[in-house]
Amino acid sequence: MRRSIWLASVAVALMAAAPGLVQAQPEGKGRDRDRGGAERGPPGKGADRDRGERSARGPDREREDRGGRAEPRRERPEARGRDNDAGKWAERRDREGERRAREALRPPGKTADRDRGDRDRGDRDGRDRRYDRDDGRRLVWLRREPDRRMIDGCPPGLAKQNQWCLPPGQLRQIARTRYERPRYDYVWRSYRDEWDYRYGDGYLYRYSPQGSLLGYIPVLGGALSIGSAWPGQYDWQPVPEYYGRYYGLGDSYDYRFSDGVVYGVDPQTQAIQTIAALLTGQDWTVGQQMPTGYDVYNVPYQYRDRYRDGPDRWYRYDDGYVYQVDPNTRLIQTAIQLLA
Amino acid sequence: MSRMLIRGALIVGAIAVAACGRSDIDDSGSAQPAEASLASVLERNPGHARLEAMIESTGLTEALAATGPYTLFAPPDDALATAGGDADMTDDALKAQAAQLLRAHIVPGALTRADIAAAVDRAGGEGAKMRTMADAVLTFTRDGERLVVRGPDGPAVALSGDEALARNGVIQPVSGLLLAPSTAPGAG
């Protein structure tokens, strides 16, 4: 069972040494201020390959943009006119995302006045003003579900027949499908768990080592392809507001996280419109060991001057956050939001 | 006159390198990323046409053009040509497999060749490990002077050619696939 860790005390302690660390977020403050994160145009569908430019330019440029200087906003033609409902996405997040995502709450005794003092320190520093906007937020994460949200039974329209999900009347396909696995299905071995996986018609099926069908999930490029309607029976996690701002998501779509992928879904048609981001969904919990698989320094270029490895601390990037890690114990010391 | 010609050639060469998304080195020795995104850099690189086609067919172009950052380990076209056995991984019918294969070649953050080398040297014999977007772990080691990377059940492949530092990540060319294709039907 995971332990809840108070982030704020660690963040405050580190503030003096590393200005720019986001403070742990008090609950329930500042949501109205947060809505500015929806300013960016939605990614939409098409060929604007540099849409993430604003998010990737680093703190100084971001602050300049918010200062009201005229910079043409980049957005897709089909998305125009839908931005008038700015804040809708953030509101939806308020209702669902933060309710369902894991949270790190403010520790007891951390008062609003103290919050304000931390914020002021950032202002005086001159570099961290942009973090003010986040002082009212809770830190939230998207985590990959250990069971991948497997669904029991068979996809709609298919019937379970001898451990396979097939259209009614196609029993003859069983032998061919089961015993002549396509050569390209090796790609599912990357899951590296105790189950056996087979793909068919948009869905990935999980089998026990004994060959029993255990469930299925729709997968990226299959039933979760651009243009496909979101499978109604498939659960997902709403994307918390911070991820929306970090990855430059707009208001036009519902953003849904599932099995390491952020999808943009048309709220009216439920059709997938964009693959917005890939996430590892690893569990980074302050006070716990760093997850396996982050041995290489990987901090984004624009933050390397601020978060550089040293003999007493490492910094590792994952899914929009930078984490400070003790090199000796590999314990995570604090989580840092890169955008605020 | 000859000096002017040489200077002109150097400028043209520098522009060509920047256009390909390769890294420049500033006065401090730090790598400087190009303005182009990963998707744009790949699009301009004829050596990764098949990889680019797979990214397009799977709908990952937007993600690789956006904030990131990601590091993409880019197999050559001839390796990807064998990825689907007799089938073509760029075909729409294999989008799901192509997407999973691509995720197995992408890790979070910006990993320069120097970062990887430093981590390998620090890690010693066990190698340095990185988590992929397919929830698997890659292991980096040295093979003589070369840096090599091995995926789950995959062969060790070399980090080859020049890295390309894009605005939102890094493209690290590798000499082969990080997952080993099945050699026979039913062996997947």
Interface residues (C-beta under 8 A of the other chain):
Chain A: P43 K45 A47 D48 R49 D50 R51 G52 E53 S55 A56 R144 Y179 E180 R181 P182 R183 Y184 D185 Y186 V187 W188 R189 S190 Y191 R192 Y199 G202 L204 V219 L220 G221 G222 S225 I226 Y246 Y247 G248 G260 V262 T274 I275 A276 A277 L278 L279 T280 G281 Q282 P291 T292 G293 Y294 D295 V296 Y297 N298 V299 P300 Y301 R304 R316 Y317 D318 D319
Chain B: S30 A31 Q32 P33 A36 S37 A39 S40 E43 T58 G59 L60 T61 E62 A63 A65 A66 T67 G68 P69 Y70 T71 A83 G84 G85 D86 A87 M89 L94 K95 A96 Q97 A98 A99 Q100 L101 R103 A104 I106 V107 P108 G109 A110 L111 D115 I116 A118 A119 R122 A123 A128 K129 M130 R131 T132 M133 A134 D135 A136 V137 L138 F140 G151 P152 D153 L165 R167 N168 L179 A180 P181 S182 T183 A184 P185 G186 A187 G188
